[in-house]
Amino acid sequence: MLYLIAGIVLFITLYLSYEVARQQKNAQRIRETGDLARATVVSARQTGSWIANNPVIAMTLRVSEDGQPDRELQAEKVVPVMASGLFMPGAVFRLLIDPMNPDDFLFDEPWASD
């Protein structure tokens, strides 16, 4: 029984380590190849979830990219607690849009640490 529990704990630890590394690699790729865009907050609310003492915010953004029609994008993102008050309707942020998945993005702001 002890070996089973140790095996499960090891598996979960390895999986979480893999996920963190994968997310960091994806974020680095978007930083290097992402398309610049501007997003205007249409709506935003805290979900009640927190990750590393930072709130998860559900947001609807109106995204403007050069040469593309404006579109709305819905996402849930972890936002530094100090920046969470900035998410008010009408606020404008810079984004880096993933060229491989236009629904994925990083904030290109000084407070962002994706």
All heavy atoms as an XYZ file, in Angstrom:
895
protein
N       0.813     -1.192      0.000
C       0.000      0.000      0.000
C       0.859      1.260      0.000
O       0.553      2.210     -0.694
C      -0.935     -0.037      1.219
C      -1.859      1.128      1.285
S      -3.028      1.049     -0.075
C      -4.354      1.938      0.562
N       1.933      1.249      0.784
C       2.831      2.394      0.849
C       3.464      2.662     -0.512
O       3.587      3.816     -0.930
C       3.911      2.152      1.909
C       4.872      3.316      2.158
C       4.092      4.541      2.621
C       5.892      2.934      3.194
N       3.840      1.599     -1.234
C       4.438      1.768     -2.562
C       3.433      2.360     -3.540
O       3.788      3.180     -4.393
C       4.970      0.437     -3.102
C       6.184     -0.051     -2.375
C       6.154     -1.232     -1.661
C       7.366      0.679     -2.400
C       7.271     -1.688     -0.980
C       8.486      0.247     -1.731
C       8.449     -0.940     -1.021
O       9.563     -1.377     -0.356
N       2.187      1.991     -3.431
C       1.141      2.528     -4.300
C       0.973      4.026     -4.073
O       0.924      4.807     -5.022
C      -0.182      1.802     -4.059
C      -1.373      2.308     -4.870
C      -1.117      2.131     -6.357
C      -2.631      1.594     -4.445
N       0.912      4.424     -2.819
C       0.768      5.843     -2.491
C       1.996      6.619     -2.970
O       1.869      7.682     -3.571
C       0.536      6.031     -0.980
C      -0.824      5.446     -0.600
C       0.619      7.507     -0.592
C      -1.080      5.369      0.879
N       3.182      6.084     -2.741
C       4.412      6.751     -3.198
C       4.415      6.868     -4.718
O       4.824      7.894     -5.279
C       5.635      5.990     -2.711
N       3.956      5.828     -5.401
C       3.896      5.854     -6.862
C       2.928      6.904     -7.373
O       3.219      7.617     -8.338
N       1.786      7.018     -6.717
C       0.806      8.030     -7.120
C       1.352      9.431     -6.891
O       1.228     10.304     -7.750
C      -0.524      7.808     -6.363
C      -1.185      6.509     -6.864
C      -1.462      9.001     -6.538
C      -2.378      6.072     -6.047
N       1.977      9.654     -5.752
C       2.565     10.965     -5.458
C       3.659     11.297     -6.473
O       3.730     12.418     -6.990
C       3.106     11.015     -4.010
C       3.947     12.255     -3.779
C       1.956     10.941     -3.017
N       4.489     10.329     -6.808
C       5.544     10.547     -7.793
C       4.935     10.883     -9.153
O       5.386     11.812     -9.834
C       6.450      9.313     -7.902
C       7.564      9.394     -8.947
C       8.522     10.537     -8.610
C       8.309      8.078     -9.022
N       3.925     10.147     -9.563
C       3.273     10.395    -10.844
C       2.700     11.807    -10.899
O       2.892     12.531    -11.880
C       2.164      9.364    -11.098
C       1.387      9.642    -12.338
C       1.913      9.338    -13.583
C       0.131     10.228    -12.265
C       1.196      9.611    -14.739
C      -0.588     10.508    -13.418
C      -0.053     10.195    -14.653
N       1.999     12.222     -9.852
C       1.403     13.560     -9.820
C       2.483     14.628     -9.859
O       2.369     15.616    -10.585
C       0.498     13.715     -8.577
C      -0.737     12.827     -8.733
C       0.106     15.175     -8.356
C      -1.588     12.725     -7.486
N       3.563     14.428     -9.121
C       4.667     15.394     -9.118
C       5.289     15.514    -10.499
O       5.539     16.630    -10.990
C       5.736     14.977     -8.087
O       5.115     14.906     -6.795
C       6.888     15.959     -8.055
N       5.545     14.386    -11.148
C       6.119     14.409    -12.493
C       5.174     15.077    -13.487
O       5.606     15.872    -14.332
C       6.479     12.998    -12.951
C       7.643     12.336    -12.225
C       7.788     10.883    -12.661
C       8.927     13.108    -12.452
N       3.889     14.770    -13.400
C       2.917     15.369    -14.313
C       2.863     16.880    -14.135
O       2.872     17.630    -15.119
C       1.525     14.762    -14.103
C       0.485     15.448    -14.948
C       0.404     15.184    -16.315
C      -0.383     16.380    -14.397
C      -0.532     15.834    -17.099
C      -1.317     17.031    -15.169
C      -1.394     16.757    -16.528
O      -2.305     17.417    -17.299
N       2.803     17.360    -12.893
C       2.752     18.796    -12.648
C       4.024     19.491    -13.118
O       3.967     20.584    -13.689
C       2.493     19.077    -11.165
C       1.096     18.691    -10.667
C       0.995     18.909     -9.159
C       0.017     19.457    -11.400
N       5.163     18.864    -12.931
C       6.426     19.429    -13.416
C       6.414     19.538    -14.931
O       6.836     20.548    -15.507
C       7.608     18.567    -12.972
O       7.705     18.563    -11.581
N       5.917     18.499    -15.596
C       5.816     18.507    -17.056
C       4.890     19.630    -17.519
O       5.207     20.363    -18.462
C       5.295     17.152    -17.558
C       4.869     17.184    -18.996
C       5.810     17.146    -20.016
C       3.522     17.278    -19.334
C       5.415     17.203    -21.339
C       3.122     17.335    -20.655
C       4.070     17.296    -21.656
O       3.677     17.363    -22.967
N       3.737     19.788    -16.868
C       2.773     20.817    -17.266
C       3.364     22.216    -17.107
O       3.185     23.063    -17.976
C       1.492     20.715    -16.432
C       0.371     19.969    -17.052
C       0.030     20.373    -18.467
O      -0.391     21.515    -18.727
O       0.179     19.514    -19.340
N       4.040     22.469    -16.014
C       4.658     23.781    -15.795
C       5.702     24.052    -16.878
O       5.736     25.136    -17.468
C       5.282     23.877    -14.382
C       6.177     25.092    -14.251
C       4.182     23.901    -13.330
N       6.542     23.079    -17.178
C       7.566     23.251    -18.217
C       6.917     23.485    -19.577
O       7.372     24.335    -20.355
C       8.482     22.028    -18.261
N       5.844     22.765    -19.881
C       5.156     22.927    -21.164
C       4.553     24.325    -21.280
O       4.679     24.981    -22.316
C       4.056     21.866    -21.305
C       3.390     21.850    -22.675
C       2.232     20.887    -22.711
N       1.131     21.285    -21.848
C       0.261     22.272    -22.130
N       0.367     22.941    -23.249
N      -0.703     22.567    -21.272
N       3.930     24.813    -20.223
C       3.337     26.143    -20.242
C       4.405     27.228    -20.382
O       4.213     28.211    -21.098
C       2.499     26.370    -18.989
C       1.226     25.566    -18.980
C       0.451     25.704    -17.679
O       0.854     26.432    -16.769
N      -0.662     25.007    -17.592
N       5.541     27.042    -19.716
C       6.629     28.016    -19.824
C       7.201     28.031    -21.236
O       7.500     29.092    -21.785
C       7.726     27.719    -18.805
C       7.312     28.039    -17.387
C       8.346     27.623    -16.361
O       9.206     26.781    -16.618
N       8.258     28.199    -15.181
N       7.352     26.866    -21.833
C       7.864     26.783    -23.201
C       6.886     27.438    -24.174
O       7.295     28.162    -25.081
C       8.103     25.322    -23.586
C       8.733     25.142    -24.930
C       9.032     23.688    -25.214
C       9.682     23.535    -26.580
N       9.970     22.137    -26.890
N       5.595     27.210    -23.990
C       4.580     27.815    -24.842
C       4.595     29.338    -24.700
O       4.516     30.062    -25.694
C       3.202     27.252    -24.510
C       2.153     27.687    -25.498
O       2.338     27.571    -26.708
N       1.036     28.174    -24.995
N       4.693     29.828    -23.469
C       4.749     31.273    -23.240
C       5.984     31.884    -23.894
O       5.902     32.959    -24.501
C       4.732     31.576    -21.741
N       7.120     31.212    -23.815
C       8.333     31.715    -24.457
C       8.165     31.777    -25.973
O       8.574     32.734    -26.620
C       9.540     30.843    -24.091
C      10.860     31.364    -24.629
C      11.200     32.746    -24.101
O      10.899     33.092    -22.961
N      11.811     33.560    -24.931
N       7.527     30.762    -26.555
C       7.295     30.738    -27.999
C       6.397     31.902    -28.409
O       6.673     32.587    -29.393
C       6.653     29.406    -28.411
C       6.391     29.285    -29.908
C       5.676     27.994    -30.255
N       4.417     27.805    -29.542
C       3.280     28.447    -29.828
N       3.248     29.326    -30.794
N       2.190     28.202    -29.131
N       5.360     32.178    -27.620
C       4.472     33.298    -27.937
C       5.221     34.623    -27.805
O       5.062     35.517    -28.629
C       3.209     33.272    -27.049
C       2.373     32.030    -27.371
C       2.379     34.532    -27.251
C       1.211     31.802    -26.422
N       6.077     34.748    -26.787
C       6.870     35.984    -26.643
C       7.760     36.214    -27.853
O       7.982     37.343    -28.276
C       7.735     35.921    -25.388
C       7.023     36.312    -24.138
C       7.993     36.449    -22.962
N       7.300     36.121    -21.743
C       7.266     34.921    -21.171
N       7.937     33.916    -21.697
N       6.576     34.706    -20.082
N       8.295     35.142    -28.423
C       9.215     35.259    -29.556
C       8.508     35.417    -30.889
O       9.031     36.074    -31.791
C      10.122     34.027    -29.605
C      11.084     33.948    -28.439
C      11.831     32.631    -28.364
O      11.564     31.720    -29.183
O      12.676     32.494    -27.450
N       7.330     34.828    -31.051
C       6.685     34.808    -32.364
C       5.305     35.450    -32.378
O       4.679     35.517    -33.437
C       6.524     33.353    -32.868
O       5.643     32.639    -31.997
C       7.868     32.659    -32.954
N       4.819     35.912    -31.229
C       3.454     36.415    -31.136
C       3.213     37.668    -31.955
O       4.109     38.481    -32.176
N       1.978     37.797    -32.409
C       1.550     38.973    -33.164
C       1.027     40.021    -32.186
O       0.201     39.717    -31.317
C       0.427     38.593    -34.142
C       0.876     37.557    -35.163
O       2.043     37.626    -35.605
O       0.066     36.681    -35.522
N       1.497     41.260    -32.343
C       1.055     42.342    -31.463
C      -0.400     42.683    -31.728
O      -0.849     42.685    -32.875
C       1.914     43.583    -31.667
C       3.347     43.484    -31.147
C       4.151     44.702    -31.596
C       3.360     43.374    -29.635
N      -1.129     42.963    -30.670
C      -2.535     43.339    -30.782
C      -2.874     44.265    -29.621
O      -2.102     44.412    -28.674
C      -3.426     42.105    -30.759
N      -4.034     44.877    -29.737
C      -4.540     45.737    -28.669
C      -5.878     45.167    -28.229
O      -6.697     44.761    -29.068
C      -4.709     47.162    -29.182
C      -4.964     48.153    -28.069
C      -5.127     49.536    -28.605
N      -6.546     49.641    -28.962
C      -7.032     50.457    -29.865
N      -6.232     51.222    -30.559
N      -8.317     50.511    -30.109
N      -6.101     45.103    -26.932
C      -7.351     44.563    -26.409
C      -8.016     45.591    -25.503
O      -7.365     46.197    -24.656
C      -7.093     43.286    -25.622
N      -9.305     45.755    -25.706
C     -10.120     46.609    -24.850
C     -11.004     45.698    -24.007
O     -11.661     44.791    -24.534
C     -10.995     47.556    -25.688
O     -10.145     48.325    -26.551
C     -11.800     48.493    -24.805
N     -11.010     45.932    -22.716
C     -11.818     45.111    -21.814
C     -13.296     45.443    -22.027
O     -13.706     46.593    -21.905
C     -11.428     45.346    -20.336
C     -12.332     44.566    -19.401
C      -9.965     44.988    -20.111
N     -14.072     44.425    -22.373
C     -15.520     44.559    -22.480
C     -16.137     44.243    -21.121
O     -16.991     44.978    -20.625
C     -16.084     43.618    -23.575
C     -17.600     43.667    -23.611
C     -15.480     43.951    -24.936
N     -15.683     43.148    -20.520
C     -16.132     42.794    -19.170
C     -15.053     41.958    -18.504
O     -14.244     41.315    -19.178
C     -17.456     42.022    -19.204
O     -17.283     40.774    -19.838
N     -15.060     41.970    -17.180
C     -14.093     41.182    -16.414
C     -14.651     40.947    -15.023
O     -15.313     41.816    -14.449
C     -12.750     41.898    -16.329
N     -14.406     39.749    -14.523
C     -14.830     39.429    -13.158
C     -13.882     38.388    -12.590
O     -13.340     37.564    -13.310
C     -16.260     38.907    -13.123
C     -16.436     37.591    -13.833
C     -17.840     37.015    -13.680
N     -17.953     35.771    -14.402
C     -17.455     34.603    -14.041
N     -16.776     34.501    -12.913
N     -17.603     33.526    -14.771
N     -13.695     38.441    -11.300
C     -12.897     37.413    -10.636
C     -13.716     36.140    -10.553
O     -14.918     36.184    -10.260
C     -12.456     37.874     -9.248
C     -11.414     38.957     -9.307
C     -10.762     39.206     -7.961
O     -10.885     38.420     -7.039
N     -10.045     40.306     -7.862
N     -13.072     35.011    -10.813
C     -13.763     33.726    -10.793
C     -13.891     33.161     -9.386
O     -14.672     32.251     -9.166
C     -13.022     32.690    -11.648
O     -11.739     32.453    -11.064
C     -12.877     33.156    -13.087
N     -13.094     33.676     -8.467
C     -13.054     33.118     -7.116
C     -11.896     32.150     -6.943
O     -11.591     31.738     -5.834
N     -11.254     31.776     -8.045
C     -10.072     30.912     -7.981
C      -8.821     31.766     -7.848
O      -8.757     32.875     -8.379
C      -9.967     30.058     -9.245
O     -11.061     29.188     -9.348
N      -7.837     31.203     -7.160
C      -6.556     31.882     -6.976
C      -5.446     30.886     -7.279
O      -5.541     29.712     -6.918
C      -6.412     32.375     -5.539
C      -7.361     33.486     -5.216
C      -8.704     33.383     -5.017
C      -7.040     34.858     -5.061
N      -9.248     34.606     -4.745
C      -8.239     35.538     -4.766
C      -5.865     35.587     -5.143
C      -8.297     36.913     -4.552
C      -5.917     36.948     -4.914
C      -7.117     37.595     -4.629
N      -4.402     31.356     -7.933
C      -3.232     30.530     -8.203
C      -2.015     31.336     -7.762
O      -1.804     32.454     -8.225
C      -3.141     30.140     -9.698
C      -4.358     29.287    -10.074
C      -1.832     29.415     -9.987
C      -4.453     28.909    -11.523
N      -1.240     30.763     -6.866
C      -0.048     31.427     -6.318
C      -0.394     32.824     -5.790
O       0.311     33.790     -6.054
C       1.060     31.491     -7.364
N      -1.515     32.913     -5.069
C      -1.975     34.164     -4.469
C      -2.329     35.248     -5.487
O      -2.297     36.438     -5.168
C      -0.958     34.700     -3.460
C      -0.853     33.798     -2.253
O      -1.852     33.253     -1.787
N       0.348     33.617     -1.752
N      -2.640     34.841     -6.726
C      -3.080     35.764     -7.764
C      -4.442     35.308     -8.273
O      -4.665     34.116     -8.471
C      -2.074     35.804     -8.925
C      -0.765     36.424     -8.505
O      -0.727     37.529     -7.983
N       0.312     35.705     -8.708
N      -5.366     36.257     -8.505
C      -6.716     35.870     -8.910
C      -6.779     35.414    -10.362
O      -6.014     35.867    -11.212
C      -7.518     37.166     -8.720
C      -6.518     38.249     -8.943
C      -5.224     37.714     -8.372
N      -7.734     34.518    -10.620
C      -8.067     34.132    -11.985
C      -9.224     35.034    -12.395
O     -10.242     35.108    -11.701
C      -8.476     32.650    -12.073
C      -8.891     32.297    -13.495
C      -7.339     31.757    -11.594
N      -9.060     35.714    -13.518
C     -10.073     36.650    -13.996
C     -10.672     36.129    -15.289
O      -9.934     35.781    -16.220
C      -9.478     38.063    -14.177
C      -9.018     38.595    -12.818
C     -10.480     38.993    -14.835
C      -8.515     39.997    -12.822
N     -12.002     36.063    -15.329
C     -12.726     35.733    -16.560
C     -12.972     37.051    -17.276
O     -13.486     38.003    -16.677
C     -14.036     35.035    -16.237
N     -12.570     37.112    -18.537
C     -12.651     38.387    -19.254
C     -13.169     38.200    -20.666
O     -12.989     37.149    -21.279
C     -11.270     39.053    -19.278
C     -10.196     38.219    -19.928
S      -8.520     38.844    -19.674
C      -8.204     38.314    -18.008
N     -13.820     39.234    -21.143
C     -14.174     39.344    -22.547
C     -13.422     40.560    -23.064
O     -13.531     41.657    -22.496
C     -15.691     39.532    -22.741
O     -16.364     38.414    -22.177
C     -16.043     39.646    -24.213
N     -12.637     40.350    -24.112
C     -11.809     41.406    -24.689
C     -12.210     41.644    -26.140
O     -12.530     40.707    -26.861
C     -10.330     40.998    -24.646
C      -9.753     40.602    -23.289
C      -8.345     40.051    -23.457
C      -9.762     41.780    -22.339
N     -12.184     42.903    -26.568
C     -12.323     43.227    -27.982
C     -10.909     43.410    -28.516
O     -10.180     44.307    -28.101
C     -13.169     44.482    -28.203
C     -13.430     44.756    -29.678
C     -14.428     45.874    -29.967
N     -14.492     46.985    -29.044
C     -15.314     47.098    -27.977
N     -16.125     46.122    -27.667
N     -15.293     48.162    -27.210
N     -10.485     42.523    -29.399
C      -9.107     42.466    -29.872
C      -8.991     43.136    -31.233
O      -9.769     42.840    -32.152
C      -8.621     41.005    -29.950
C      -7.204     40.934    -30.502
C      -8.699     40.357    -28.573
N      -8.011     44.022    -31.349
C      -7.720     44.707    -32.609
C      -6.313     44.335    -33.050
O      -5.341     44.589    -32.327
C      -7.793     46.226    -32.428
O      -9.066     46.609    -31.977
N      -6.224     43.712    -34.225
C      -4.936     43.360    -34.822
C      -4.830     44.045    -36.181
O      -5.832     44.171    -36.896
C      -4.823     41.853    -35.041
C      -4.769     41.027    -33.799
C      -4.675     39.549    -34.129
O      -3.563     39.078    -34.457
O      -5.717     38.879    -34.070
N      -3.630     44.467    -36.552
C      -3.423     45.085    -37.859
C      -3.875     44.149    -38.969
O      -3.520     42.971    -38.987
C      -1.945     45.440    -38.061
C      -1.517     46.627    -37.209
O      -2.397     47.382    -36.760
O      -0.305     46.796    -36.996
N      -4.666     44.689    -39.887
C      -5.091     43.917    -41.044
C      -6.181     42.907    -40.776
O      -6.530     42.125    -41.656
N      -6.720     42.884    -39.561
C      -7.770     41.923    -39.196
C      -8.983     42.687    -38.658
O      -8.826     43.735    -38.038
C      -7.272     40.970    -38.100
C      -6.046     40.179    -38.447
C      -6.343     39.097    -39.478
O      -7.440     38.573    -39.538
N      -5.367     38.789    -40.299
N     -10.182     42.155    -38.889
C     -11.348     42.802    -38.264
C     -11.312     42.588    -36.748
O     -10.787     41.587    -36.273
C     -12.541     42.081    -38.901
C     -11.999     40.802    -39.446
C     -10.541     41.013    -39.723
N     -11.861     43.542    -36.016
C     -11.942     43.391    -34.561
C     -12.769     42.151    -34.231
O     -13.672     41.774    -34.969
C     -12.587     44.616    -33.921
C     -11.673     45.825    -33.918
O     -10.535     45.719    -34.428
O     -12.098     46.877    -33.411
N     -12.412     41.511    -33.117
C     -13.140     40.322    -32.684
C     -13.177     40.289    -31.166
O     -12.359     40.927    -30.500
C     -12.489     39.045    -33.217
C     -11.066     38.826    -32.690
C     -10.390     37.659    -33.398
N      -9.019     37.512    -32.975
C      -8.591     36.644    -32.065
N      -9.445     35.831    -31.484
N      -7.319     36.560    -31.753
N     -14.147     39.554    -30.644
C     -14.215     39.371    -29.196
C     -13.560     38.057    -28.822
O     -13.661     37.069    -29.555
C     -15.664     39.402    -28.704
C     -16.179     40.806    -28.595
C     -17.388     40.943    -27.690
O     -17.896     39.937    -27.163
O     -17.824     42.094    -27.520
N     -12.886     38.082    -27.703
C     -12.164     36.918    -27.211
C     -12.499     36.749    -25.737
O     -12.425     37.710    -24.972
C     -10.658     37.152    -27.403
C      -9.681     36.097    -26.940
C      -9.907     34.791    -27.694
C      -8.258     36.576    -27.177
N     -12.901     35.551    -25.365
C     -13.174     35.251    -23.963
C     -12.057     34.368    -23.431
O     -11.616     33.445    -24.119
C     -14.527     34.569    -23.815
C     -15.663     35.480    -24.184
C     -17.011     34.852    -23.955
O     -17.126     33.662    -23.758
N     -18.035     35.684    -23.960
N     -11.600     34.679    -22.228
C     -10.499     33.919    -21.638
C     -10.562     34.022    -20.127
O     -11.190     34.926    -19.574
C      -9.163     34.455    -22.135
N      -9.906     33.074    -19.491
C      -9.647     33.138    -18.058
C      -8.137     33.150    -17.895
O      -7.455     32.257    -18.402
C     -10.255     31.943    -17.323
C     -11.743     32.004    -17.208
C     -12.326     30.928    -16.311
O     -11.549     30.151    -15.700
O     -13.551     30.863    -16.234
N      -7.618     34.162    -17.231
C      -6.182     34.305    -17.050
C      -5.867     34.610    -15.597
O      -6.627     35.302    -14.907
C      -5.627     35.457    -17.908
C      -5.666     35.233    -19.397
C      -4.572     34.300    -19.821
C      -4.454     34.221    -21.329
N      -3.376     33.371    -21.752
N      -4.731     34.111    -15.150
C      -4.198     34.490    -13.844
C      -3.557     35.863    -14.023
O      -2.763     36.069    -14.941
C      -3.148     33.468    -13.353
C      -2.546     33.919    -12.033
C      -3.766     32.087    -13.246
N      -3.923     36.779    -13.151
C      -3.434     38.152    -13.245
C      -2.796     38.511    -11.913
O      -3.340     38.178    -10.852
C      -4.607     39.113    -13.553
C      -4.165     40.553    -13.527
C      -5.231     38.771    -14.898
N      -1.638     39.169    -11.928
C      -1.041     39.583    -10.653
C      -2.050     40.386     -9.828
O      -2.768     41.231    -10.361
C       0.152     40.458    -11.069
C       0.477     40.006    -12.452
C      -0.830     39.602    -13.079
N      -2.117     40.099     -8.549
C      -3.107     40.737     -7.682
C      -3.004     42.260     -7.763
O      -4.022     42.952     -7.724
C      -2.989     40.209     -6.229
C      -1.726     40.701     -5.547
C      -4.222     40.556     -5.427
N      -1.805     42.796     -7.929
C      -1.621     44.249     -8.003
C      -2.202     44.830     -9.292
O      -2.479     46.022     -9.356
C      -0.139     44.608     -7.880
C       0.476     44.195     -6.557
S      -0.295     44.967     -5.130
C       0.372     46.587     -5.254
N      -2.385     44.011    -10.344
C      -2.925     44.489    -11.616
C      -4.409     44.177    -11.770
O      -5.043     44.666    -12.708
C      -2.145     43.868    -12.773
N      -4.971     43.395    -10.873
C      -6.358     42.960    -11.043
C      -7.338     44.130    -11.074
O      -8.359     44.060    -11.749
C      -6.741     41.943     -9.971
O      -6.687     42.520     -8.685
N      -7.048     45.206    -10.380
C      -7.919     46.382    -10.383
C      -7.913     47.136    -11.696
O      -8.769     47.994    -11.924
N      -6.975     46.828    -12.584
C      -6.909     47.491    -13.886
C      -7.957     46.961    -14.861
O      -8.224     47.583    -15.882
C      -5.517     47.305    -14.504
C      -4.336     47.850    -13.710
C      -3.026     47.450    -14.373
C      -4.438     49.356    -13.583
N      -8.546     45.811    -14.554
C      -9.471     45.165    -15.478
C     -10.888     45.718    -15.313
O     -11.757     45.106    -14.725
C      -9.429     43.642    -15.287
C      -8.214     43.050    -15.920
C      -7.000     43.080    -15.271
C      -8.276     42.501    -17.183
C      -5.868     42.570    -15.864
C      -7.149     41.979    -17.786
C      -5.942     42.017    -17.122
N     -11.058     46.911    -15.866
C     -12.343     47.601    -15.851
C     -12.785     47.766    -17.302
O     -11.928     47.907    -18.198
C     -12.195     48.978    -15.202
C     -11.552     48.961    -13.845
S     -12.713     48.638    -12.566
C     -13.267     50.257    -12.209
N     -14.085     47.759    -17.580
C     -14.533     47.980    -18.953
C     -13.938     49.260    -19.534
O     -13.915     50.302    -18.873
C     -16.060     48.088    -18.818
C     -16.360     47.236    -17.612
C     -15.200     47.487    -16.679
N     -13.405     49.137    -20.740
C     -12.774     50.258    -21.416
C     -11.262     50.292    -21.287
O     -10.591     50.992    -22.047
N     -10.703     49.562    -20.333
C      -9.242     49.524    -20.181
C      -8.632     48.872    -21.421
O      -9.211     47.971    -22.022
C      -8.848     48.754    -18.931
N      -7.455     49.353    -21.805
C      -6.780     48.856    -23.010
C      -5.437     48.252    -22.618
O      -4.683     48.851    -21.838
C      -6.578     49.995    -24.036
C      -5.840     49.492    -25.263
C      -7.916     50.602    -24.428
N      -5.144     47.073    -23.165
C      -3.899     46.370    -22.901
C      -3.265     45.919    -24.216
O      -3.961     45.671    -25.195
C      -4.140     45.121    -22.034
C      -4.725     45.417    -20.698
C      -6.040     45.102    -20.419
C      -3.967     46.022    -19.702
C      -6.597     45.368    -19.179
C      -4.513     46.286    -18.460
C      -5.827     45.970    -18.198
N      -1.932     45.782    -24.179
C      -1.208     45.191    -25.309
C      -1.182     43.685    -25.120
O      -1.009     43.188    -24.005
C       0.231     45.732    -25.367
C       0.321     47.208    -25.676
C       1.776     47.678    -25.784
N       2.616     47.176    -24.702
C       2.932     47.853    -23.607
N       2.475     49.069    -23.434
N       3.712     47.339    -22.695
N      -1.338     42.973    -26.229
C      -1.289     41.518    -26.213
C      -0.275     41.004    -27.209
O       0.069     41.684    -28.173
C      -2.649     40.915    -26.617
C      -3.898     41.274    -25.850
C      -5.095     40.539    -26.460
C      -3.761     40.937    -24.394
N       0.173     39.788    -26.989
C       0.890     39.000    -27.981
C       0.000     37.801    -28.265
O      -0.278     36.997    -27.370
C       2.257     38.552    -27.457
C       3.290     39.655    -27.286
C       4.514     39.132    -26.545
C       3.696     40.198    -28.650
N      -0.480     37.714    -29.502
C      -1.393     36.645    -29.908
C      -0.586     35.481    -30.462
O       0.324     35.670    -31.276
C      -2.373     37.144    -30.992
C      -3.141     38.378    -30.512
C      -3.306     36.028    -31.452
C      -4.191     38.117    -29.480
N      -0.923     34.285    -30.049
C      -0.264     33.072    -30.530
C      -0.624     32.879    -32.002
O      -1.795     32.721    -32.343
C      -0.734     31.876    -29.708
C      -0.038     30.577    -30.060
O       0.685     30.516    -31.078
O      -0.211     29.605    -29.308
N       0.370     32.892    -32.912
C       0.064     32.712    -34.335
C      -0.473     31.310    -34.659
O      -1.135     31.116    -35.670
C       1.395     32.972    -35.042
C       2.444     32.857    -34.008
C       1.793     33.116    -32.682
N      -0.206     30.339    -33.794
C      -0.697     28.984    -34.024
C      -2.105     28.769    -33.468
O      -2.801     27.835    -33.870
C       0.266     27.970    -33.399
C       1.636     27.982    -34.050
S       2.854     26.963    -33.188
C       2.117     25.357    -33.293
N      -2.523     29.627    -32.527
C      -3.847     29.519    -31.918
C      -4.300     30.935    -31.557
O      -3.946     31.449    -30.498
C      -3.799     28.634    -30.670
C      -5.124     28.559    -29.965
O      -6.138     29.094    -30.413
N      -5.139     27.903    -28.823
N      -5.078     31.582    -32.423
C      -5.437     32.986    -32.195
C      -6.297     33.242    -30.957
O      -6.519     34.381    -30.596
C      -6.178     33.389    -33.473
C      -6.504     32.134    -34.178
C      -5.594     31.067    -33.678
N      -6.750     32.181    -30.286
C      -7.489     32.363    -29.041
C      -6.579     32.333    -27.815
O      -7.045     32.529    -26.694
C      -8.561     31.274    -28.897
C      -9.685     31.450    -29.911
O      -9.889     32.584    -30.393
O     -10.357     30.447    -30.211
N      -5.285     32.113    -28.023
C      -4.318     32.088    -26.926
C      -3.461     33.345    -27.002
O      -3.068     33.775    -28.087
C      -3.437     30.832    -27.014
C      -2.658     30.573    -25.739
O      -2.940     31.212    -24.705
O      -1.752     29.722    -25.782
N      -3.174     33.933    -25.870
C      -2.412     35.181    -25.853
C      -1.691     35.357    -24.531
O      -1.980     34.681    -23.552
C      -3.344     36.380    -26.099
C      -4.350     36.591    -24.997
C      -4.060     37.406    -23.920
C      -5.589     35.971    -25.038
C      -4.976     37.587    -22.898
C      -6.521     36.148    -24.020
C      -6.211     36.966    -22.953
N      -0.757     36.289    -24.549
C      -0.077     36.763    -23.348
C      -0.278     38.264    -23.271
O      -0.345     38.938    -24.296
C       1.424     36.481    -23.415
C       1.894     35.044    -23.523
C       3.411     35.011    -23.652
C       1.451     34.246    -22.316
N      -0.359     38.787    -22.076
C      -0.376     40.233    -21.921
C       1.042     40.740    -22.137
O       2.001     40.188    -21.608
C      -0.880     40.637    -20.535
C      -2.355     40.441    -20.371
C      -2.848     39.354    -19.677
C      -3.245     41.337    -20.934
C      -4.214     39.161    -19.542
C      -4.605     41.145    -20.804
C      -5.092     40.059    -20.109
N       1.187     41.798    -22.903
C       2.488     42.426    -23.164
C       2.534     43.739    -22.391
O       2.584     44.815    -22.959
C       2.650     42.649    -24.677
C       4.027     43.166    -25.044
O       5.002     42.844    -24.325
O       4.143     43.887    -26.048
N       2.470     43.611    -21.099
C       2.440     44.763    -20.199
C       3.548     44.590    -19.145
O       3.942     43.476    -18.851
C       1.083     44.863    -19.494
C      -0.096     45.136    -20.424
C      -0.089     46.541    -20.997
O       0.574     47.437    -20.431
O      -0.750     46.737    -22.030
N       4.029     45.713    -18.568
C       5.093     45.611    -17.568
C       4.734     44.724    -16.373
O       5.595     44.080    -15.789
C       5.304     47.052    -17.118
C       4.772     47.896    -18.226
C       3.681     47.091    -18.869
N       3.476     44.649    -15.993
C       3.064     43.854    -14.836
C       2.881     42.383    -15.166
O       2.731     41.566    -14.266
C       1.762     44.402    -14.238
C       0.666     44.622    -15.228
C       0.326     45.841    -15.780
C      -0.224     43.678    -15.800
N      -0.730     45.680    -16.646
C      -1.077     44.339    -16.689
C      -0.374     42.295    -15.658
C      -2.077     43.712    -17.416
C      -1.360     41.653    -16.395
C      -2.201     42.353    -17.259
N       2.869     42.038    -16.447
C       2.579     40.658    -16.848
C       3.793     39.754    -16.634
O       4.920     40.140    -16.903
C       2.162     40.624    -18.303
N       3.507     38.550    -16.159
C       4.597     37.592    -15.946
C       4.149     36.207    -16.391
O       4.360     35.233    -15.704
C       5.005     37.576    -14.484
O       3.912     37.180    -13.683
N       3.483     36.130    -17.544
C       2.973     34.843    -18.049
C       4.070     33.817    -18.213
O       5.133     34.016    -18.597
C       2.271     35.033    -19.394
C       0.972     35.797    -19.222
O       0.275     35.587    -18.225
O       0.674     36.572    -20.115
